[in-house]
Amino acid sequence: MLKTTKFDIYKHLKTEKDIKEYLEVVFENYSDEPDFITDALGVAAKARGMLKTAQETGLSRVGLYRSLTKGGDPKISTVSKVAHTLGYRLALVPLR
């Protein structure tokens, strides 16, 4: 039987540039999928250090792990704070 291992993208995001490029691809291609966006923010936060992200946002590390996954349904304030620590801000853009 073939054995596989779980692929964790965060382990491959080693620099701030890697994280930024990952997030830009996600934002460009999945902007209409909130679960994918929050999961990607969680991946990025995990890559740079969830404890560091928690300290910078003033939120709990456990709470971030719980809310920044697919189906986590975080508050918009959580998404905004995490995005800010990653060098982004939330913005509404007209559809056309």
C-alpha positions in Angstrom: 0.0 0.0 0.0 1.2 3.5 -0.9 1.9 5.7 2.1 1.5 9.4 1.8 2.3 12.3 4.2 0.2 15.3 4.8 1.3 18.4 2.8 1.5 21.5 5.0 2.1 24.6 2.8 3.1 26.7 5.8 6.3 24.6 6.1 7.3 25.9 2.6 6.7 29.6 3.3 10.1 30.4 4.8 10.4 34.1 4.1 8.2 37.1 4.3 8.4 37.2 0.4 7.1 33.6 0.2 4.2 34.5 2.5 3.4 37.6 0.5 3.5 35.8 -2.8 1.3 33.0 -1.4 -1.3 35.5 -0.1 -1.3 37.4 -3.4 -2.1 34.3 -5.4 -4.9 33.4 -3.0 -6.4 36.9 -3.0 -6.2 37.1 -6.8 -7.8 33.7 -7.4 -10.1 33.1 -4.4 -11.4 36.5 -3.5 -15.0 35.2 -3.5 -14.3 32.3 -1.2 -14.2 33.5 2.5 -13.2 30.1 3.9 -10.2 29.9 1.5 -9.2 33.5 2.5 -9.4 32.8 6.2 -7.6 29.5 5.8 -4.8 31.2 3.8 -4.5 33.9 6.5 -4.1 31.1 9.0 -1.5 29.4 6.9 0.4 32.7 6.6 0.1 33.4 10.4 1.4 29.9 11.1 4.3 30.3 8.7 5.5 33.5 10.4 4.7 32.1 13.9 1.2 31.9 15.4 2.5 33.1 18.8 4.1 36.2 17.2 0.8 36.9 15.3 -1.2 36.4 18.5 1.0 38.8 20.4 0.9 41.4 17.7 -2.9 41.2 17.3 -3.7 40.9 21.0 -5.7 37.7 20.3 -5.1 34.3 21.8 -3.0 31.8 19.9 -5.7 29.1 20.4 -8.4 31.4 19.2 -6.4 32.2 16.0 -5.9 28.5 15.3 -9.6 27.9 15.8 -10.9 30.8 13.7 -8.4 30.9 10.9 -9.2 27.5 9.3 -11.8 26.6 6.7 -15.2 26.8 8.5 -13.7 28.8 11.4 -16.0 31.8 10.8 -13.8 34.5 12.4 -15.0 38.0 13.3 -14.1 40.6 10.7 -12.0 42.3 13.4 -9.9 39.2 13.7 -9.4 39.0 9.9 -8.5 42.7 9.9 -6.0 42.4 12.7 -4.3 39.3 11.2 -4.2 40.9 7.7 -2.6 44.0 9.3 0.2 42.0 10.9 0.8 40.4 7.5 1.1 43.8 5.9 -2.4 44.0 4.4 -5.6 45.9 5.0 -9.1 45.0 4.2 -10.8 46.9 1.4 -14.1 46.8 -0.4 -13.7 47.0 -4.2 -16.6 47.6 -6.6 -17.4 44.6 -8.7 -17.4 46.7 -11.9 
